[in-house]
Amino acid sequence: MIPGISLFVFKSKVKKNGDTKIYIRFTSNRRCSYICTNITVPYKFWDVRHQRVKPSYKLANGVNMLLERKLSEIREQMMIKALHSKHITHKQAKSVVVKKGELSFFAIADTYVDQVAKSGQIGSADKIRSIFKKFELYLGNRNATLYDIDESVLIEYQVYLKNKLGNSVTTVHTNLKSIRRIFSIAVEREIIGVESDPFKKIRLKSEKSIRPFLSEEELKALGDLKLEAGGSLERSRDIFIWTVLSGGMRISDVLLLRKKHIDGDYITTRIKKTGLPHRIKMPPMAVKIIQKYIAEIPSSDGYVFQLLPEQVNAGQNERLDKAVCSATSLYNRDLKKLAELAGINKNISSHIARISFITLSVSNGIDMTTIQNVAGHSDLEMTSHYSKYVDNQGSKALEKLEKNIFPKKY
């Protein structure tokens, strides 16, 4: 059986100027697939009943001839395919028209990763690349088309990630989200239609991970440690405490902080992740810590905490990203030693300073919007997520309720 083929225009896709694109529709067993012809006409000149451009349109003859020739070519290709197969689905019919390279999942994925890398997000590009490599190994080859990866493949892959590889719910969610992005790109480019996106029927499960944070007592314990002056542990301890006191900056921003970004009590820089400008006034102890390291810089400018080589600068994306990753690794190694020395039974890492700032700020009654702005979160949801670790407001509410119900007890 050969699918039906016709021309179609989506009324929902009519642009503000009245123009719309003409699609080829493949139909079999009451299911449809669409491919865009990239031919645009004013919607008012489209004859829905006869599936052609109305004669009143000045380019009607040329457009209709072009469309008819395209349909004839497709019908011929479908007939050839039908000689080798008794039945052709609507998706197979569409694949006859679209070039195999355009339908390649990994070709689109490679382009996407390259774009992420070119935007300066080298670390993110590496993570996404590893996700696609894992998916490629599961599929067994790089020749999979967008139509080969259907709902059942994705469901089986989720089971594989969880049961075979032992990935957490969060890791599975991250993997599937990257794969979903490729299908979104394919829909945006009109390589496939929305109806062919397998993620339409798949709900990605996620869970918020609960990371530790340091209490005020634990921070004081870190600060009270007697460490070798000028040593690596002292520098890492100072960076951690400074980060908590100065608004929980991400470690990449801390490492990239330069002397020119410091003006007395103020930091004026730009957040690496979002590109947004960032300006805060440091409290006295944070100023004292940062001035200690600025005094060590002999030149007019330089990296404040001096964990990055000066020869690596912001214009060298890949080299800079590797330098930041290497410095972060050494910093995290020091933090684990510091935690042990301070008697802190928690797995401390660079990001814990950021979480500690947010959590302790909430516990001290600072409003969420202020914390969001200082921390540089793009939305309040992430800030609110960290605030769930603190139950002081709930405790106060319960105490108040109890006092109101049993006032004689107090």
C-alpha positions as a Markdown table, in Angstrom:
| # | Residue | x | y | z |
|---|---|---|---|---|
| 1 | Met | 0.0 | 0.0 | 0.0 |
| 2 | Ile | 1.3 | 3.4 | -1.0 |
| 3 | Pro | 0.5 | 6.4 | 1.3 |
| 4 | Gly | -1.7 | 9.2 | 0.0 |
| 5 | Ile | 0.1 | 12.4 | -1.0 |
| 6 | Ser | -1.4 | 15.9 | -1.1 |
| 7 | Leu | -0.6 | 19.5 | -0.5 |
| 8 | Phe | -1.5 | 21.1 | 2.8 |
| 9 | Val | -1.3 | 24.5 | 4.5 |
| 10 | Phe | -1.4 | 25.0 | 8.3 |
| 11 | Lys | -3.8 | 27.8 | 9.2 |
| 12 | Ser | -2.1 | 27.9 | 12.6 |
| 13 | Lys | 1.2 | 28.7 | 11.0 |
| 14 | Val | 0.1 | 31.8 | 9.1 |
| 15 | Lys | 2.5 | 34.7 | 9.8 |
| 16 | Lys | 1.5 | 38.2 | 10.8 |
| 17 | Asn | 1.9 | 39.4 | 7.3 |
| 18 | Gly | -0.6 | 36.8 | 6.0 |
| 19 | Asp | 2.0 | 34.5 | 4.4 |
| 20 | Thr | 2.2 | 30.8 | 5.0 |
| 21 | Lys | 4.3 | 27.9 | 3.8 |
| 22 | Ile | 3.0 | 25.0 | 1.7 |
| 23 | Tyr | 3.6 | 21.4 | 3.0 |
| 24 | Ile | 3.4 | 18.0 | 1.4 |
| 25 | Arg | 1.3 | 15.6 | 3.5 |
| 26 | Phe | 1.8 | 11.8 | 3.5 |
| 27 | Thr | -1.2 | 9.8 | 4.8 |
| 28 | Ser | -1.5 | 6.1 | 5.7 |
| 29 | Asn | -3.8 | 4.4 | 8.2 |
| 30 | Arg | -5.2 | 7.8 | 9.2 |
| 31 | Arg | -1.8 | 9.0 | 10.3 |
| 32 | Cys | 0.1 | 11.8 | 8.7 |
| 33 | Ser | 3.6 | 13.1 | 8.2 |
| 34 | Tyr | 4.5 | 16.5 | 6.7 |
| 35 | Ile | 7.5 | 18.0 | 4.9 |
| 36 | Cys | 7.8 | 21.7 | 4.1 |
| 37 | Thr | 8.3 | 22.7 | 0.5 |
| 38 | Asn | 9.7 | 26.1 | 1.6 |
| 39 | Ile | 7.3 | 27.7 | -0.9 |
| 40 | Thr | 5.5 | 30.7 | 0.6 |
| 41 | Val | 2.2 | 32.2 | -0.6 |
| 42 | Pro | -0.3 | 34.5 | 1.0 |
| 43 | Tyr | -2.9 | 32.3 | 2.9 |
| 44 | Lys | -5.8 | 34.2 | 1.3 |
| 45 | Phe | -4.7 | 32.9 | -2.1 |
| 46 | Trp | -4.6 | 29.2 | -1.1 |
| 47 | Asp | -7.4 | 27.1 | -2.4 |
| 48 | Val | -8.0 | 24.5 | 0.4 |
| 49 | Arg | -10.5 | 22.4 | -1.5 |
| 50 | His | -8.4 | 22.1 | -4.7 |
| 51 | Gln | -5.0 | 22.2 | -3.0 |
| 52 | Arg | -3.5 | 24.8 | -5.2 |
| 53 | Val | -2.8 | 28.5 | -5.4 |
| 54 | Lys | -5.8 | 30.5 | -6.6 |
| 55 | Pro | -5.5 | 32.0 | -10.2 |
| 56 | Ser | -5.9 | 35.5 | -8.7 |
| 57 | Tyr | -2.4 | 35.3 | -7.3 |
| 58 | Lys | 0.1 | 36.8 | -9.7 |
| 59 | Leu | 2.6 | 33.9 | -9.4 |
| 60 | Ala | -0.1 | 31.2 | -9.4 |
| 61 | Asn | 0.9 | 29.4 | -12.6 |
| 62 | Gly | 4.5 | 29.2 | -11.8 |
| 63 | Val | 3.9 | 28.0 | -8.2 |
| 64 | Asn | 1.3 | 25.5 | -9.2 |
| 65 | Met | 3.5 | 24.0 | -11.9 |
| 66 | Leu | 6.4 | 23.8 | -9.4 |
| 67 | Leu | 4.2 | 22.0 | -6.8 |
| 68 | Glu | 2.8 | 19.6 | -9.4 |
| 69 | Arg | 6.3 | 18.7 | -10.6 |
| 70 | Lys | 7.4 | 18.1 | -7.0 |
| 71 | Leu | 4.4 | 15.8 | -6.4 |
| 72 | Ser | 5.1 | 13.9 | -9.6 |
| 73 | Glu | 8.7 | 13.3 | -8.6 |
| 74 | Ile | 7.7 | 12.0 | -5.1 |
| 75 | Arg | 5.0 | 9.7 | -6.6 |
| 76 | Glu | 7.7 | 8.2 | -8.9 |
| 77 | Gln | 10.1 | 7.7 | -6.0 |
| 78 | Met | 7.4 | 6.1 | -3.9 |
| 79 | Met | 6.5 | 3.7 | -6.8 |
| 80 | Ile | 10.1 | 2.6 | -7.1 |
| 81 | Lys | 10.3 | 2.0 | -3.3 |
| 82 | Ala | 7.0 | 0.1 | -3.5 |
| 83 | Leu | 8.5 | -2.4 | -5.9 |
| 84 | His | 10.8 | -3.6 | -3.0 |
| 85 | Ser | 8.2 | -3.3 | -0.3 |
| 86 | Lys | 4.5 | -4.3 | -0.2 |
| 87 | His | 3.7 | -1.6 | 2.3 |
| 88 | Ile | 5.1 | 1.9 | 2.8 |
| 89 | Thr | 4.2 | 3.9 | 5.9 |
| 90 | His | 3.7 | 7.6 | 6.0 |
| 91 | Lys | 7.1 | 8.1 | 7.7 |
| 92 | Gln | 8.8 | 5.9 | 5.1 |
| 93 | Ala | 7.2 | 7.9 | 2.3 |
| 94 | Lys | 8.5 | 11.1 | 3.9 |
| 95 | Ser | 12.0 | 9.7 | 4.2 |
| 96 | Val | 12.0 | 9.1 | 0.4 |
| 97 | Val | 11.8 | 12.9 | 0.0 |
| 98 | Val | 14.2 | 14.1 | 2.7 |
| 99 | Lys | 17.8 | 13.4 | 2.1 |
| 100 | Lys | 19.3 | 10.9 | 4.4 |
| 101 | Gly | 21.9 | 13.4 | 5.6 |
| 102 | Glu | 19.2 | 15.8 | 6.7 |
| 103 | Leu | 17.5 | 13.0 | 8.7 |
| 104 | Ser | 20.7 | 11.9 | 10.5 |
| 105 | Phe | 20.3 | 12.3 | 14.2 |
| 106 | Phe | 24.1 | 12.5 | 14.9 |
| 107 | Ala | 24.7 | 14.9 | 12.0 |
| 108 | Ile | 22.4 | 17.4 | 13.7 |
| 109 | Ala | 23.8 | 16.5 | 17.1 |
| 110 | Asp | 27.4 | 17.2 | 16.0 |
| 111 | Thr | 26.4 | 20.6 | 14.6 |
| 112 | Tyr | 24.6 | 21.4 | 17.9 |
| 113 | Val | 27.7 | 20.5 | 20.0 |
| 114 | Asp | 29.9 | 22.6 | 17.7 |
| 115 | Gln | 27.6 | 25.6 | 18.2 |
| 116 | Val | 27.7 | 25.2 | 22.0 |
| 117 | Ala | 31.5 | 25.1 | 21.9 |
| 118 | Lys | 31.7 | 28.1 | 19.6 |
| 119 | Ser | 29.6 | 30.1 | 22.1 |
| 120 | Gly | 32.4 | 29.6 | 24.7 |
| 121 | Gln | 30.6 | 26.9 | 26.7 |
| 122 | Ile | 33.4 | 24.3 | 26.3 |
| 123 | Gly | 32.6 | 22.4 | 29.4 |
| 124 | Ser | 29.0 | 22.1 | 28.4 |
| 125 | Ala | 29.9 | 21.0 | 24.9 |
| 126 | Asp | 32.1 | 18.2 | 26.3 |
| 127 | Lys | 29.3 | 17.0 | 28.6 |
| 128 | Ile | 26.8 | 17.0 | 25.8 |
| 129 | Arg | 29.2 | 15.2 | 23.4 |
| 130 | Ser | 29.7 | 12.4 | 26.0 |
| 131 | Ile | 25.9 | 12.0 | 26.3 |
| 132 | Phe | 25.6 | 11.6 | 22.5 |
| 133 | Lys | 28.6 | 9.2 | 22.5 |
| 134 | Lys | 26.9 | 7.0 | 25.1 |
| 135 | Phe | 23.7 | 7.0 | 23.0 |
| 136 | Glu | 25.6 | 6.1 | 19.9 |
| 137 | Leu | 27.2 | 3.1 | 21.7 |
| 138 | Tyr | 23.7 | 2.0 | 22.8 |
| 139 | Leu | 22.3 | 2.2 | 19.2 |
| 140 | Gly | 25.4 | 0.5 | 17.8 |
| 141 | Asn | 26.1 | 3.0 | 15.0 |
| 142 | Arg | 26.0 | 6.6 | 13.9 |
| 143 | Asn | 23.6 | 6.0 | 11.0 |
| 144 | Ala | 20.4 | 6.3 | 12.9 |
| 145 | Thr | 17.8 | 8.7 | 11.4 |
| 146 | Leu | 15.3 | 10.7 | 13.3 |
| 147 | Tyr | 12.7 | 8.2 | 12.3 |
| 148 | Asp | 14.7 | 5.3 | 13.7 |
| 149 | Ile | 14.6 | 6.8 | 17.2 |
| 150 | Asp | 11.0 | 6.4 | 18.1 |
| 151 | Glu | 9.1 | 6.3 | 21.5 |
| 152 | Ser | 9.9 | 2.6 | 22.1 |
| 153 | Val | 13.7 | 3.2 | 21.6 |
| 154 | Leu | 13.7 | 6.1 | 24.0 |
| 155 | Ile | 11.8 | 4.1 | 26.7 |
| 156 | Glu | 14.2 | 1.2 | 26.3 |
| 157 | Tyr | 17.1 | 3.5 | 26.5 |
| 158 | Gln | 15.9 | 4.9 | 29.8 |
| 159 | Val | 15.7 | 1.4 | 31.2 |
| 160 | Tyr | 19.2 | 0.7 | 29.9 |
| 161 | Leu | 20.6 | 3.9 | 31.6 |
| 162 | Lys | 19.0 | 3.1 | 34.9 |
| 163 | Asn | 19.3 | -0.7 | 35.2 |
| 164 | Lys | 22.4 | -1.5 | 33.1 |
| 165 | Leu | 24.5 | 1.6 | 33.7 |
| 166 | Gly | 23.1 | 2.4 | 37.2 |
| 167 | Asn | 22.5 | 6.1 | 36.3 |
| 168 | Ser | 20.5 | 8.2 | 38.7 |
| 169 | Val | 17.1 | 9.7 | 37.8 |
| 170 | Thr | 18.8 | 13.1 | 37.4 |
| 171 | Thr | 21.5 | 11.6 | 35.1 |
| 172 | Val | 18.8 | 9.9 | 33.0 |
| 173 | His | 16.9 | 13.1 | 32.8 |
| 174 | Thr | 20.0 | 15.1 | 31.7 |
| 175 | Asn | 20.7 | 12.5 | 29.0 |
| 176 | Leu | 17.2 | 12.4 | 27.6 |
| 177 | Lys | 17.0 | 16.2 | 27.7 |
| 178 | Ser | 20.0 | 16.5 | 25.4 |
| 179 | Ile | 18.5 | 14.0 | 23.0 |
| 180 | Arg | 15.2 | 15.8 | 23.1 |
| 181 | Arg | 17.0 | 19.0 | 22.1 |
| 182 | Ile | 18.1 | 17.5 | 18.8 |
| 183 | Phe | 14.4 | 16.6 | 17.9 |
| 184 | Ser | 13.4 | 20.2 | 18.9 |
| 185 | Ile | 16.0 | 21.5 | 16.4 |
| 186 | Ala | 14.7 | 19.1 | 13.7 |
| 187 | Val | 11.2 | 20.4 | 14.3 |
| 188 | Glu | 12.4 | 24.1 | 14.2 |
| 189 | Arg | 14.2 | 23.5 | 10.9 |
| 190 | Glu | 11.1 | 21.7 | 9.6 |
| 191 | Ile | 13.1 | 18.5 | 8.9 |
| 192 | Ile | 10.4 | 16.6 | 10.7 |
| 193 | Gly | 6.9 | 17.7 | 11.8 |
| 194 | Val | 5.8 | 18.1 | 15.4 |
| 195 | Glu | 3.8 | 14.9 | 15.1 |
| 196 | Ser | 7.0 | 13.0 | 14.4 |
| 197 | Asp | 8.7 | 14.1 | 17.6 |
| 198 | Pro | 8.8 | 11.0 | 19.9 |
| 199 | Phe | 9.1 | 13.2 | 23.0 |
| 200 | Lys | 5.5 | 14.3 | 22.6 |
| 201 | Lys | 4.4 | 11.2 | 24.5 |
| 202 | Ile | 7.4 | 10.8 | 26.8 |
| 203 | Arg | 7.5 | 12.5 | 30.2 |
| 204 | Leu | 11.0 | 13.0 | 31.5 |
| 205 | Lys | 11.3 | 12.3 | 35.2 |
| 206 | Ser | 13.6 | 14.4 | 37.4 |
| 207 | Glu | 14.4 | 14.8 | 41.0 |
| 208 | Lys | 16.0 | 17.7 | 42.9 |
| 209 | Ser | 19.3 | 16.5 | 44.4 |
| 210 | Ile | 19.9 | 17.6 | 48.0 |
| 211 | Arg | 23.4 | 18.9 | 48.3 |
| 212 | Pro | 25.1 | 19.6 | 51.7 |
| 213 | Phe | 25.9 | 23.1 | 52.9 |
| 214 | Leu | 28.0 | 24.4 | 55.7 |
| 215 | Ser | 26.5 | 25.8 | 58.9 |
| 216 | Glu | 27.8 | 29.0 | 60.5 |
| 217 | Glu | 29.6 | 26.8 | 63.1 |
| 218 | Glu | 31.3 | 24.8 | 60.4 |
| 219 | Leu | 32.4 | 27.9 | 58.5 |
| 220 | Lys | 33.9 | 29.3 | 61.7 |
| 221 | Ala | 35.7 | 26.0 | 62.2 |
| 222 | Leu | 37.3 | 26.4 | 58.7 |
| 223 | Gly | 38.2 | 30.0 | 59.5 |
| 224 | Asp | 39.9 | 29.0 | 62.8 |
| 225 | Leu | 42.2 | 26.4 | 61.2 |
| 226 | Lys | 45.9 | 27.1 | 61.7 |
| 227 | Leu | 47.4 | 26.6 | 58.3 |
| 228 | Glu | 50.8 | 27.2 | 56.6 |
| 229 | Ala | 51.0 | 30.8 | 55.6 |
| 230 | Gly | 51.0 | 31.2 | 51.8 |
| 231 | Gly | 50.2 | 27.5 | 51.3 |
| 232 | Ser | 47.7 | 25.9 | 49.0 |
| 233 | Leu | 45.3 | 24.9 | 51.8 |
| 234 | Glu | 45.3 | 28.5 | 53.2 |
| 235 | Arg | 44.5 | 29.9 | 49.8 |
| 236 | Ser | 41.7 | 27.4 | 49.2 |
| 237 | Arg | 40.2 | 28.0 | 52.6 |
| 238 | Asp | 40.3 | 31.8 | 52.0 |
| 239 | Ile | 38.6 | 31.4 | 48.6 |
| 240 | Phe | 35.8 | 29.2 | 50.0 |
| 241 | Ile | 35.1 | 31.6 | 52.9 |
| 242 | Trp | 35.3 | 34.7 | 50.6 |
| 243 | Thr | 32.9 | 33.1 | 48.1 |
| 244 | Val | 30.3 | 32.5 | 50.8 |
| 245 | Leu | 30.7 | 36.0 | 52.2 |
| 246 | Ser | 30.7 | 37.6 | 48.7 |
| 247 | Gly | 27.4 | 36.2 | 47.3 |
| 248 | Gly | 28.2 | 32.6 | 46.4 |
| 249 | Met | 29.9 | 33.3 | 43.0 |
| 250 | Arg | 30.4 | 30.3 | 40.8 |
| 251 | Ile | 33.9 | 28.9 | 41.0 |
| 252 | Ser | 34.6 | 29.8 | 37.3 |
| 253 | Asp | 33.7 | 33.4 | 38.0 |
| 254 | Val | 35.9 | 33.4 | 41.2 |
| 255 | Leu | 38.9 | 32.0 | 39.3 |
| 256 | Leu | 38.4 | 34.5 | 36.5 |
| 257 | Leu | 38.2 | 37.5 | 38.8 |
| 258 | Arg | 40.9 | 40.0 | 38.0 |
| 259 | Lys | 42.4 | 42.9 | 39.9 |
| 260 | Lys | 40.7 | 45.4 | 37.5 |
| 261 | His | 37.3 | 44.0 | 38.6 |
| 262 | Ile | 37.9 | 45.2 | 42.2 |
| 263 | Asp | 37.3 | 48.8 | 43.1 |
| 264 | Gly | 37.6 | 49.3 | 46.8 |
| 265 | Asp | 34.7 | 47.4 | 48.4 |
| 266 | Tyr | 33.0 | 46.7 | 45.1 |
| 267 | Ile | 33.2 | 43.9 | 42.5 |
| 268 | Thr | 32.2 | 44.8 | 39.0 |
| 269 | Thr | 32.4 | 41.9 | 36.6 |
| 270 | Arg | 30.3 | 39.8 | 34.1 |
| 271 | Ile | 28.9 | 36.4 | 34.9 |
| 272 | Lys | 30.5 | 33.8 | 32.7 |
| 273 | Lys | 27.5 | 31.5 | 32.5 |
| 274 | Thr | 24.9 | 34.1 | 31.6 |
| 275 | Gly | 27.0 | 37.0 | 30.3 |
| 276 | Leu | 25.1 | 39.4 | 32.6 |
| 277 | Pro | 26.9 | 42.2 | 34.4 |
| 278 | His | 27.4 | 41.7 | 38.1 |
| 279 | Arg | 28.2 | 44.3 | 40.7 |
| 280 | Ile | 28.2 | 43.8 | 44.5 |
| 281 | Lys | 29.7 | 45.5 | 47.6 |
| 282 | Met | 31.8 | 43.1 | 49.7 |
| 283 | Pro | 31.5 | 43.0 | 53.5 |
| 284 | Pro | 34.6 | 43.9 | 55.5 |
| 285 | Met | 36.0 | 40.4 | 56.1 |
| 286 | Ala | 35.6 | 39.6 | 52.4 |
| 287 | Val | 37.4 | 42.8 | 51.5 |
| 288 | Lys | 40.3 | 41.9 | 53.9 |
| 289 | Ile | 40.7 | 38.5 | 52.3 |
| 290 | Ile | 40.7 | 39.8 | 48.7 |
| 291 | Gln | 43.1 | 42.6 | 49.5 |
| 292 | Lys | 45.5 | 40.1 | 50.9 |
| 293 | Tyr | 45.8 | 38.4 | 47.5 |
| 294 | Ile | 45.6 | 41.6 | 45.4 |
| 295 | Ala | 48.7 | 42.7 | 47.3 |
| 296 | Glu | 50.6 | 39.7 | 45.9 |
| 297 | Ile | 50.0 | 40.8 | 42.3 |
| 298 | Pro | 53.1 | 42.8 | 41.1 |
| 299 | Ser | 51.5 | 44.1 | 37.9 |
| 300 | Ser | 48.6 | 46.5 | 37.3 |
| 301 | Asp | 46.3 | 43.5 | 36.6 |
| 302 | Gly | 46.1 | 39.8 | 37.1 |
| 303 | Tyr | 43.9 | 36.9 | 38.3 |
| 304 | Val | 43.1 | 37.8 | 42.0 |
| 305 | Phe | 43.5 | 34.3 | 43.5 |
| 306 | Gln | 46.3 | 33.4 | 41.0 |
| 307 | Leu | 45.1 | 29.8 | 40.4 |
| 308 | Leu | 45.1 | 30.4 | 36.6 |
| 309 | Pro | 48.2 | 31.0 | 34.5 |
| 310 | Glu | 48.3 | 34.6 | 33.3 |
| 311 | Gln | 49.2 | 33.5 | 29.7 |
| 312 | Val | 45.7 | 32.1 | 29.4 |
| 313 | Asn | 43.1 | 34.8 | 28.7 |
| 314 | Ala | 39.4 | 35.2 | 28.0 |
| 315 | Gly | 40.0 | 35.0 | 24.2 |
| 316 | Gln | 41.2 | 31.4 | 24.3 |
| 317 | Asn | 38.0 | 29.5 | 25.1 |
| 318 | Glu | 39.3 | 25.9 | 25.0 |
| 319 | Arg | 42.6 | 26.7 | 26.8 |
| 320 | Leu | 40.8 | 28.8 | 29.4 |
| 321 | Asp | 38.1 | 26.1 | 30.0 |
| 322 | Lys | 40.8 | 23.4 | 30.6 |
| 323 | Ala | 42.7 | 25.8 | 32.9 |
| 324 | Val | 39.5 | 26.5 | 34.9 |
| 325 | Cys | 38.7 | 22.7 | 35.1 |
| 326 | Ser | 42.2 | 21.9 | 36.3 |
| 327 | Ala | 42.3 | 24.7 | 38.9 |
| 328 | Thr | 38.8 | 23.6 | 40.2 |
| 329 | Ser | 40.0 | 20.0 | 40.5 |
| 330 | Leu | 42.9 | 21.1 | 42.7 |
| 331 | Tyr | 40.7 | 23.4 | 44.7 |
| 332 | Asn | 38.2 | 20.7 | 45.4 |
| 333 | Arg | 41.0 | 18.4 | 46.5 |
| 334 | Asp | 42.1 | 21.0 | 49.0 |
| 335 | Leu | 38.6 | 21.4 | 50.3 |
| 336 | Lys | 38.3 | 17.8 | 51.1 |
| 337 | Lys | 41.5 | 18.0 | 53.2 |
| 338 | Leu | 40.2 | 21.2 | 54.9 |
| 339 | Ala | 36.9 | 19.5 | 55.8 |
| 340 | Glu | 38.9 | 16.6 | 57.4 |
| 341 | Leu | 41.1 | 19.0 | 59.4 |
| 342 | Ala | 38.1 | 21.0 | 60.6 |
| 343 | Gly | 36.2 | 17.9 | 61.6 |
| 344 | Ile | 33.4 | 18.5 | 59.1 |
| 345 | Asn | 31.9 | 15.2 | 58.0 |
| 346 | Lys | 30.6 | 16.5 | 54.6 |
| 347 | Asn | 31.7 | 16.1 | 51.0 |
| 348 | Ile | 32.7 | 19.7 | 50.4 |
| 349 | Ser | 33.3 | 21.0 | 46.8 |
| 350 | Ser | 33.5 | 24.4 | 45.1 |
| 351 | His | 29.7 | 24.5 | 44.6 |
| 352 | Ile | 29.0 | 24.0 | 48.3 |
| 353 | Ala | 30.2 | 27.6 | 48.9 |
| 354 | Arg | 27.4 | 28.9 | 46.6 |
| 355 | Ile | 24.8 | 26.6 | 48.3 |
| 356 | Ser | 26.0 | 27.7 | 51.7 |
| 357 | Phe | 25.6 | 31.4 | 50.9 |
| 358 | Ile | 22.0 | 30.9 | 49.7 |
| 359 | Thr | 21.0 | 28.6 | 52.5 |
| 360 | Leu | 22.5 | 30.7 | 55.3 |
| 361 | Ser | 21.1 | 33.9 | 53.8 |
| 362 | Val | 17.6 | 32.4 | 53.8 |
| 363 | Ser | 18.1 | 31.2 | 57.4 |
| 364 | Asn | 19.1 | 34.8 | 58.4 |
| 365 | Gly | 15.9 | 36.2 | 57.0 |
| 366 | Ile | 17.1 | 37.8 | 53.8 |
| 367 | Asp | 14.4 | 37.9 | 51.2 |
| 368 | Met | 14.5 | 35.5 | 48.2 |
| 369 | Thr | 14.6 | 38.2 | 45.5 |
| 370 | Thr | 17.6 | 39.8 | 47.0 |
| 371 | Ile | 19.4 | 36.5 | 47.3 |
| 372 | Gln | 18.5 | 35.7 | 43.7 |
| 373 | Asn | 20.0 | 39.0 | 42.5 |
| 374 | Val | 23.2 | 38.6 | 44.5 |
| 375 | Ala | 23.7 | 34.9 | 43.5 |
| 376 | Gly | 22.9 | 35.7 | 39.8 |
| 377 | His | 20.2 | 33.1 | 39.4 |
| 378 | Ser | 18.2 | 33.5 | 36.2 |
| 379 | Asp | 15.0 | 32.7 | 38.0 |
| 380 | Leu | 13.6 | 32.4 | 41.5 |
| 381 | Glu | 12.9 | 28.7 | 41.3 |
| 382 | Met | 16.5 | 27.7 | 41.7 |
| 383 | Thr | 17.0 | 30.0 | 44.7 |
| 384 | Ser | 13.8 | 28.6 | 46.2 |
| 385 | His | 15.0 | 25.1 | 45.8 |
| 386 | Tyr | 18.0 | 25.8 | 48.0 |
| 387 | Ser | 15.8 | 27.5 | 50.6 |
| 388 | Lys | 13.9 | 24.2 | 51.2 |
| 389 | Tyr | 16.9 | 23.0 | 53.2 |
| 390 | Val | 16.1 | 25.7 | 55.9 |
| 391 | Asp | 13.1 | 25.0 | 58.2 |
| 392 | Asn | 13.5 | 28.0 | 60.5 |
| 393 | Gln | 10.5 | 29.8 | 59.1 |
| 394 | Gly | 8.4 | 26.7 | 59.4 |
| 395 | Ser | 9.6 | 26.1 | 63.0 |
| 396 | Lys | 8.6 | 29.7 | 63.9 |
| 397 | Ala | 5.2 | 29.2 | 62.4 |
| 398 | Leu | 4.6 | 26.0 | 64.4 |
| 399 | Glu | 5.8 | 27.7 | 67.6 |
| 400 | Lys | 3.4 | 30.6 | 67.0 |
| 401 | Leu | 0.5 | 28.2 | 66.3 |
| 402 | Glu | 1.2 | 26.3 | 69.5 |
| 403 | Lys | 1.4 | 29.5 | 71.5 |
| 404 | Asn | -2.0 | 30.6 | 70.1 |
| 405 | Ile | -3.6 | 27.3 | 70.9 |
| 406 | Phe | -2.1 | 26.7 | 74.3 |
| 407 | Pro | -1.3 | 30.2 | 75.6 |
| 408 | Lys | -1.3 | 29.1 | 79.3 |
| 409 | Lys | 1.7 | 26.8 | 78.7 |
| 410 | Tyr | 3.9 | 29.8 | 78.0 |
